[in-house]
Amino acid sequence: MPRFYLGVDGGGTNCRIRLADENLQTLAEVKNGRSNLQIDDAEPAFKAISEGTRDVFAAAGIDYRQTANTFACFGMAGGRMDSARAAFAARPWPFAGVKVYDDIDIAHAGALGGGEGGVIIVGTGSAALAVVGGQRFQCGGWGFQIGDQMSGAILGRELVRYAVEAADGLVEASPLTEAVLAALGGDNQAVMSWSFAVDLDLKIISRDGSEGGDDVLIGRAPGEFGKLMPLLVEHYDRGDPVAHKMMEIQLGYVDAYVRWFQARNAKVLAVVGGFGQRIFPMLQQRYGDYVAMPLYEPLHGAVILAKQNFASAA
């Protein structure tokens, strides 16, 4: 009887689903809707994966009933909470077995080919995971409000703050700070309006239907700050002093994580994420062979974990 492995890389914007054979050779891959476990009680995620499973079996030309011989692994955005993962795994899936992970676990498995070591995600957000001696150590990934050091979003926010201070005359301006102001409206008042998303005319509506809330705030999403990274890198390559100051902040964050990994005896650190890939030459110059490019993408990591978890299942 054939056995299949299904991997999911579930993101807040969309999820990718891959079906593989017993040798982890890809049979088909599809993309579906958003799949963050913290959004709407994970209903969109359940819908996206359920529909995507039908699509990927159809694309592979395999009868959907073969889901009964398929073992699945989901790496999910919003999967940091144990309770959220357990509840999602308990839903009525058609598979022979299901394991739900945080999205960093599949990034780790893909980057290191299922082996041990450390991985950092350095993209719009950031997080870290080490697996050493069979033990799992996780750090960061607590979100834009209270964490995400190393991320493009946090560095973008620092850059906007610095540009505003430069316009006020508190710190030295540069072509980069001027470019940031120009991109966000031209002056500090415009940047302030941008930061609070005034142009979107958003409102906070409580569960009881009343408007407003003293304990919540509307503002730009992390990804909007992260969009400033190409501008920063462009000016860094030109030798802009503020860009170099921002990059030192970034490398300082990475330094703290490198020390954390080394304290746990991780022998290698793979760097995952768009911003991380862009600054990898700087990281390699700073840390030498301790840092590495990923072997595979996170989606393949999900397939690897599916087989690792269920290879011995009857």
C-alpha positions, 0 to 999 in steps of 0.5 A, a space after each residue: 500500500 502506498 504511503 504519502 507525506 503532506 507538508 504545509 507551510 502555513 502563513 498569515 497571507 497564504 499557505 503552501 501545501 506539498 504532497 510527497 511520496 515515501 522518498 520525499 519526492 514532490 508529487 504536487 504543490 498548491 497554494 491556498 488562503 491565509 492560515 494563521 492559527 490566531 486568526 478567527 479561531 483558526 477557521 481560515 486555516 482549517 478551510 485553506 488546508 482542507 481545500 488545498 489538500 483536495 487540490 494537491 491530490 487532484 494536481 498529483 492525479 491521486 485519489 483523495 481517498 489516499 489521504 487515509 494513507 497520508 501523514 501530514 505535518 503543518 508548520 503554522 504561523 501563530 503556532 507558538 502557543 501549545 494550546 493552539 497547536 493541539 486544538 488544530 491537530 484535533 480537528 477532523 482531518 482525513 489523514 492517517 496522522 497529523 502533527 502541528 508545529 510552529 512555523 519555525 520548526 519547519 524552517 529549522 527542519 528544512 534549513 538543516 535537512 532534519 538535522 540538529 543545530 540552530 536556525 534564525 528567521 530574519 524576515 518581516 518578523 524574527 525568531 530562533 530555534 535550536 535542537 541539540 542533543 534531542 532537546 528543543 530550545 526556542 527563543 524570540 518570535 513574540 511578535 512586533 509589539 514585544 519581540 521580533 528583534 533581528 526583524 526587518 519590521 523592528 529595524 524599519 521602525 528604528 529607521 523611521 524613528 531616527 529619520 523623524 529625530 533627524 528632521 527635528 535636528 536631534 541627530 545627524 540627517 543623511 540621504 537615507 533619512 531624507 529618503 525615508 521622509 520622502 517615502 512616508 509623506 515628506 515631513 514629520 507630520 505626514 510620517 506621524 499620520 502614516 504611522 497611525 494609518 490615519 489615511 485608512 480611516 479605521 475604527 475599533 469596534 468592541 464585541 458589544 458593538 461600541 466604537 473605540 477602546 482606551 486600551 488598544 491602538 491602530 497603527 501600521 502593521 509590521 510589514 509596512 515597516 519592513 518594506 523600508 529594508 530595500 531602501 536601507 540596504 540600497 543606501 548601505 551599499 552607497 556608504 550612507 552613515 545612518 544606514 551603517 548605524 542601523 545595520 550595526 543595531 541589526 548585527 547587535 541583535 544577531 550577536 545576542 542570539 548567536 551567544 544564546 545558540 553557542 551557550 546551548 552548544 549549537 554547532 551551526 546556525 542557518 539563516 532563513 528569511 528574506 532580510 537574513 538572506 540579504 545580509 548573509 554576507 555580513 553575517 558570514 564576515 562576522 561569524 565565519 563558518 558558524 553561519 550557513 545558508 539553508 539546505 531546503 525551504 521550510 515547506 520541504 522541512 514540513 515534509 521531512 518532519 512528517 516522515 520523521 514523526 510517522 515513518 514507523 507508524 503502521 
